[in-house]
Each structure stands twice: as C-alpha cells, then as structure tokens.
Amino acid sequence: MTITSVASRFGSYSCGDRKAMKIGSCSTTNFIINEVCYTGLLLNKKIDIYGIKIEKETKNITRFGKSATIQLSTARSIETMAINVFKEHNNILQILCQKNEK
C-alpha cells in the first residue's frame, strides 16, 4: 500500500538489503520483499508487480472555525478489502501484503 506511486513504494524496498538488515536500519517488510525478489531473480523466475489505482477522495469539513476540503486516506481500507476478496476467491492468504493473521 502506498499513497505515492508504485515506483516510489517499490523503490523503498531496495533499502531492505542484507547489509541494512544486519545493522538494523531497514524495516522487516522491506527486507522480506527485497529477498523474495532477489531469490526469484536468482531462480530465473518472472516477477510481476501489480497495483490498483485508487482515485483520491475529498470531503469538505469545518474545524476550528475554518472550512477546508481535505483529502481522505482510503488506501489501507481498500487494500484490506482487496486482500479479503483474494483470500475468499483463492482460499489462501496473500502473505506479502499488510499484516493479516486470519
């Protein structure tokens, strides 16, 4: 899930190399994604990356005596919906997505 671009999000995974993991300067998620891709390439496997563009949603609110149009963050909720549909359709949990233990 990202609120920027797929290229930007995937670029952050490249920070998760073994050297960074040894000194504790990368996230576990970045390390796992990086290792999965690296292993796939070593095994001469094709790596597909998918994304779903979510249109920005806004809402007009009034707070502190001021009115403004704000951008709503729906990406996490929509990711959860997509994971649940995938799980129901395939009867497996997509392990490289957000933490989901059920």
N, CA and C atoms as a LAMMPS dump frame, in Angstrom:
ITEM: TIMESTEP
0
ITEM: NUMBER OF ATOMS
306
ITEM: BOX BOUNDS ff ff ff
-5.0000000000000000e+02 5.0000000000000000e+02
-5.0000000000000000e+02 5.0000000000000000e+02
-5.0000000000000000e+02 5.0000000000000000e+02
ITEM: ATOMS id mol type element x y z
1 1 1 N 0.85 -1.172 0
2 1 2 C 0 0 0
3 1 3 C 0.892 1.23 0
4 2 1 N 0.516 2.194 -0.807
5 2 2 C 1.262 3.435 -0.848
6 2 3 C 0.32 4.587 -1.156
7 3 1 N 0.665 5.75 -0.669
8 3 2 C -0.113 6.934 -1.031
9 3 3 C 0.636 7.739 -2.087
10 4 1 N 1.781 7.229 -2.546
11 4 2 C 2.543 7.916 -3.602
12 4 3 C 2.377 7.144 -4.903
13 5 1 N 3.411 6.504 -5.391
14 5 2 C 3.339 5.726 -6.63
15 5 3 C 3.911 4.337 -6.397
16 6 1 N 3.591 3.42 -7.301
17 6 2 C 4.145 2.069 -7.194
18 6 3 C 5.667 2.131 -7.31
19 7 1 N 6.169 2.965 -8.217
20 7 2 C 7.625 3.093 -8.372
21 7 3 C 8.272 3.583 -7.086
22 8 1 N 7.657 4.557 -6.459
23 8 2 C 8.188 5.091 -5.202
24 8 3 C 8.143 4.035 -4.106
25 9 1 N 7.023 3.318 -4.008
26 9 2 C 6.873 2.293 -2.973
27 9 3 C 7.869 1.176 -3.196
28 10 1 N 7.959 0.705 -4.424
29 10 2 C 8.876 -0.404 -4.7
30 10 3 C 10.318 0.032 -4.507
31 11 1 N 10.609 1.284 -4.812
32 11 2 C 11.96 1.802 -4.596
33 11 3 C 12.386 1.729 -3.143
34 12 1 N 11.415 1.906 -2.235
35 12 2 C 11.763 1.845 -0.816
36 12 3 C 12.14 0.427 -0.394
37 13 1 N 11.64 -0.565 -1.098
38 13 2 C 12.009 -1.945 -0.775
39 13 3 C 13.495 -2.196 -1.004
40 14 1 N 14.091 -1.474 -1.945
41 14 2 C 15.509 -1.691 -2.231
42 14 3 C 16.404 -1.305 -1.059
43 15 1 N 15.842 -0.563 -0.105
44 15 2 C 16.599 -0.244 1.115
45 15 3 C 16.738 -1.464 2.011
46 16 1 N 15.94 -2.48 1.774
47 16 2 C 15.925 -3.652 2.648
48 16 3 C 16.936 -4.711 2.268
49 17 1 N 18.169 -4.301 2.053
50 17 2 C 19.181 -5.298 1.703
51 17 3 C 19.775 -5.935 2.967
52 18 1 N 20.592 -6.948 2.764
53 18 2 C 21.153 -7.702 3.894
54 18 3 C 22.048 -6.844 4.777
55 19 1 N 22.797 -5.953 4.164
56 19 2 C 23.675 -5.084 4.952
57 19 3 C 22.85 -4.192 5.883
58 20 1 N 21.79 -3.595 5.344
59 20 2 C 20.936 -2.723 6.153
60 20 3 C 20.233 -3.519 7.254
61 21 1 N 19.84 -4.754 6.945
62 21 2 C 19.159 -5.58 7.939
63 21 3 C 20.11 -5.936 9.081
64 22 1 N 21.375 -6.205 8.757
65 22 2 C 22.356 -6.562 9.797
66 22 3 C 22.562 -5.431 10.797
67 23 1 N 22.553 -4.195 10.311
68 23 2 C 22.777 -3.077 11.234
69 23 3 C 21.458 -2.503 11.762
70 24 1 N 20.332 -3.105 11.321
71 24 2 C 19.03 -2.709 11.848
72 24 3 C 18.49 -1.405 11.315
73 25 1 N 18.884 -1.038 10.099
74 25 2 C 18.434 0.246 9.56
75 25 3 C 17.336 0.121 8.497
76 26 1 N 16.749 -1.067 8.35
77 26 2 C 15.652 -1.208 7.388
78 26 3 C 14.492 -1.926 8.066
79 27 1 N 13.323 -1.786 7.478
80 27 2 C 12.161 -2.472 8.044
81 27 3 C 12.191 -3.937 7.625
82 28 1 N 11.562 -4.767 8.435
83 28 2 C 11.482 -6.194 8.126
84 28 3 C 10.731 -6.411 6.823
85 29 1 N 9.666 -5.637 6.585
86 29 2 C 8.898 -5.765 5.346
87 29 3 C 9.779 -5.483 4.133
88 30 1 N 10.552 -4.398 4.18
89 30 2 C 11.437 -4.073 3.053
90 30 3 C 12.439 -5.203 2.809
91 31 1 N 12.972 -5.764 3.883
92 31 2 C 13.926 -6.867 3.758
93 31 3 C 13.268 -8.086 3.113
94 32 1 N 12.087 -8.448 3.581
95 32 2 C 11.408 -9.637 3.05
96 32 3 C 11.083 -9.471 1.569
97 33 1 N 10.53 -8.318 1.192
98 33 2 C 10.19 -8.078 -0.217
99 33 3 C 11.452 -8.128 -1.074
100 34 1 N 12.515 -7.488 -0.604
101 34 2 C 13.775 -7.476 -1.329
102 34 3 C 14.314 -8.897 -1.506
103 35 1 N 14.283 -9.692 -0.445
104 35 2 C 14.798 -11.065 -0.505
105 35 3 C 13.95 -11.952 -1.416
106 36 1 N 12.64 -11.786 -1.375
107 36 2 C 11.767 -12.579 -2.241
108 36 3 C 12.067 -12.27 -3.71
109 37 1 N 12.193 -11.002 -4.042
110 37 2 C 12.504 -10.617 -5.426
111 37 3 C 13.885 -11.117 -5.839
112 38 1 N 14.857 -10.956 -4.953
113 38 2 C 16.231 -11.396 -5.242
114 38 3 C 16.277 -12.906 -5.479
115 39 1 N 15.605 -13.661 -4.624
116 39 2 C 15.572 -15.118 -4.767
117 39 3 C 14.895 -15.513 -6.075
118 40 1 N 13.793 -14.836 -6.396
119 40 2 C 13.114 -15.116 -7.656
120 40 3 C 14.01 -14.886 -8.856
121 41 1 N 14.757 -13.786 -8.825
122 41 2 C 15.677 -13.498 -9.927
123 41 3 C 16.801 -14.521 -10.006
124 42 1 N 17.328 -14.937 -8.853
125 42 2 C 18.372 -15.972 -8.836
126 42 3 C 17.864 -17.288 -9.432
127 43 1 N 16.583 -17.564 -9.216
128 43 2 C 15.983 -18.793 -9.734
129 43 3 C 15.428 -18.615 -11.146
130 44 1 N 15.747 -17.468 -11.753
131 44 2 C 15.301 -17.159 -13.11
132 44 3 C 13.775 -17.161 -13.231
133 45 1 N 13.117 -16.661 -12.199
134 45 2 C 11.664 -16.575 -12.19
135 45 3 C 11.225 -15.191 -12.638
136 46 1 N 10.055 -15.118 -13.235
137 46 2 C 9.462 -13.85 -13.625
138 46 3 C 8.81 -13.237 -12.395
139 47 1 N 9.014 -11.955 -12.185
140 47 2 C 8.424 -11.255 -11.049
141 47 3 C 7.427 -10.241 -11.589
142 48 1 N 6.18 -10.416 -11.214
143 48 2 C 5.124 -9.494 -11.618
144 48 3 C 4.753 -8.617 -10.434
145 49 1 N 4.56 -7.344 -10.696
146 49 2 C 4.145 -6.398 -9.665
147 49 3 C 2.834 -5.784 -10.136
148 50 1 N 1.831 -5.859 -9.281
149 50 2 C 0.511 -5.352 -9.626
150 50 3 C 0.151 -4.176 -8.733
151 51 1 N -0.66 -3.315 -9.246
152 51 2 C -1.154 -2.203 -8.463
153 51 3 C -2.58 -1.869 -8.872
154 52 1 N -3.301 -1.3 -7.957
155 52 2 C -4.656 -0.829 -8.223
156 52 3 C -4.67 0.655 -7.899
157 53 1 N -4.965 1.469 -8.901
158 53 2 C -5.016 2.907 -8.669
159 53 3 C -6.324 3.254 -7.97
160 54 1 N -6.197 3.989 -6.904
161 54 2 C -7.363 4.417 -6.141
162 54 3 C -7.524 5.918 -6.348
163 55 1 N -8.673 6.292 -6.841
164 55 2 C -8.934 7.71 -7.052
165 55 3 C -8.968 8.438 -5.71
166 56 1 N -8.457 9.638 -5.694
167 56 2 C -8.452 10.434 -4.478
168 56 3 C -9.874 10.839 -4.113
169 57 1 N -10.156 10.807 -2.829
170 57 2 C -11.467 11.223 -2.336
171 57 3 C -11.276 12.412 -1.408
172 58 1 N -12.199 13.338 -1.494
173 58 2 C -12.118 14.531 -0.655
174 58 3 C -13.417 14.728 0.108
175 59 1 N -13.333 15.551 1.116
176 59 2 C -14.504 15.861 1.938
177 59 3 C -14.364 17.295 2.431
178 60 1 N -15.458 18.012 2.423
179 60 2 C -15.467 19.368 2.974
180 60 3 C -15.756 19.284 4.471
181 61 1 N -14.903 19.915 5.28
182 61 2 C -15.115 19.915 6.723
183 61 3 C -14.923 21.323 7.277
184 62 1 N -15.479 21.519 8.438
185 62 2 C -15.259 22.775 9.158
186 62 3 C -14.709 22.419 10.537
187 63 1 N -13.548 22.956 10.855
188 63 2 C -12.907 22.751 12.152
189 63 3 C -12.238 24.054 12.557
190 64 1 N -12.245 24.312 13.82
191 64 2 C -11.534 25.472 14.368
192 64 3 C -12.004 26.782 13.735
193 65 1 N -13.267 26.774 13.334
194 65 2 C -13.829 27.977 12.734
195 65 3 C -13.434 28.189 11.279
196 66 1 N -12.797 27.207 10.669
197 66 2 C -12.368 27.315 9.268
198 66 3 C -12.924 26.141 8.47
199 67 1 N -13.25 26.384 7.212
200 67 2 C -13.703 25.328 6.306
201 67 3 C -12.589 24.995 5.33
202 68 1 N -12.494 23.722 4.994
203 68 2 C -11.467 23.283 4.048
204 68 3 C -11.913 21.993 3.376
205 69 1 N -11.37 21.754 2.204
206 69 2 C -11.554 20.477 1.526
207 69 3 C -10.313 19.648 1.825
208 70 1 N -10.525 18.499 2.444
209 70 2 C -9.389 17.657 2.819
210 70 3 C -9.387 16.375 1.999
211 71 1 N -8.224 15.778 1.861
212 71 2 C -8.09 14.508 1.157
213 71 3 C -8.227 13.376 2.161
214 72 1 N -9.075 12.417 1.838
215 72 2 C -9.274 11.26 2.7
216 72 3 C -8.277 10.167 2.341
217 73 1 N -7.807 9.447 3.329
218 73 2 C -6.896 8.334 3.093
219 73 3 C -7.694 7.035 3.141
220 74 1 N -7.946 6.458 1.97
221 74 2 C -8.737 5.233 1.882
222 74 3 C -7.909 4.024 1.46
223 75 1 N -6.63 4.225 1.166
224 75 2 C -5.801 3.153 0.617
225 75 3 C -5.73 1.937 1.534
226 76 1 N -5.526 2.124 2.82
227 76 2 C -5.412 0.987 3.747
228 76 3 C -6.708 0.169 3.772
229 77 1 N -7.85 0.843 3.835
230 77 2 C -9.134 0.13 3.868
231 77 3 C -9.389 -0.615 2.562
232 78 1 N -9.048 -0.004 1.446
233 78 2 C -9.251 -0.654 0.151
234 78 3 C -8.289 -1.831 -0.004
235 79 1 N -7.066 -1.693 0.518
236 79 2 C -6.129 -2.825 0.498
237 79 3 C -6.706 -3.99 1.297
238 80 1 N -7.28 -3.715 2.454
239 80 2 C -7.894 -4.76 3.273
240 80 3 C -9.02 -5.447 2.511
241 81 1 N -9.848 -4.66 1.836
242 81 2 C -10.928 -5.234 1.035
243 81 3 C -10.368 -6.149 -0.057
244 82 1 N -9.335 -5.7 -0.763
245 82 2 C -8.739 -6.491 -1.847
246 82 3 C -8.136 -7.79 -1.311
247 83 1 N -7.46 -7.714 -0.168
248 83 2 C -6.87 -8.913 0.439
249 83 3 C -7.965 -9.906 0.811
250 84 1 N -9.056 -9.412 1.39
251 84 2 C -10.153 -10.3 1.781
252 84 3 C -10.802 -10.965 0.579
253 85 1 N -10.993 -10.227 -0.518
254 85 2 C -11.557 -10.806 -1.736
255 85 3 C -10.606 -11.857 -2.301
256 86 1 N -9.309 -11.553 -2.331
257 86 2 C -8.309 -12.515 -2.806
258 86 3 C -8.364 -13.793 -1.975
259 87 1 N -8.419 -13.617 -0.65
260 87 2 C -8.437 -14.755 0.268
261 87 3 C -9.701 -15.604 0.055
262 88 1 N -10.854 -14.955 -0.085
263 88 2 C -12.11 -15.678 -0.304
264 88 3 C -12.098 -16.42 -1.641
265 89 1 N -11.558 -15.775 -2.659
266 89 2 C -11.558 -16.364 -4.005
267 89 3 C -10.554 -17.5 -4.145
268 90 1 N -9.387 -17.36 -3.512
269 90 2 C -8.304 -18.333 -3.679
270 90 3 C -8.111 -19.263 -2.481
271 91 1 N -8.804 -18.982 -1.394
272 91 2 C -8.709 -19.762 -0.167
273 91 3 C -7.284 -19.81 0.398
274 92 1 N -6.505 -18.764 0.134
275 92 2 C -5.176 -18.622 0.722
276 92 3 C -4.962 -17.165 1.098
277 93 1 N -4.073 -16.955 2.024
278 93 2 C -3.74 -15.597 2.449
279 93 3 C -2.569 -15.092 1.622
280 94 1 N -2.702 -13.907 1.053
281 94 2 C -1.617 -13.277 0.304
282 94 3 C -0.609 -12.766 1.322
283 95 1 N 0.502 -13.458 1.48
284 95 2 C 1.407 -13.199 2.602
285 95 3 C 2.246 -11.94 2.459
286 96 1 N 2.401 -11.411 1.266
287 96 2 C 3.272 -10.238 1.115
288 96 3 C 2.483 -8.944 1.119
289 97 1 N 1.333 -8.952 1.75
290 97 2 C 0.539 -7.736 1.922
291 97 3 C 0.511 -7.391 3.402
292 98 1 N -0.332 -6.444 3.749
293 98 2 C -0.403 -5.988 5.124
294 98 3 C -0.559 -7.156 6.097
295 99 1 N -0.195 -6.924 7.336
296 99 2 C -0.295 -7.959 8.347
297 99 3 C -1.747 -8.361 8.513
298 100 1 N -2.01 -9.626 8.339
299 100 2 C -3.349 -10.157 8.407
300 100 3 C -3.226 -11.596 8.858
301 101 1 N -3.646 -11.884 10.066
302 101 2 C -3.413 -13.208 10.642
303 101 3 C -4.557 -14.181 10.45
304 102 1 N -5.673 -13.74 9.935
305 102 2 C -6.816 -14.658 9.783
306 102 3 C -6.883 -15.243 8.411
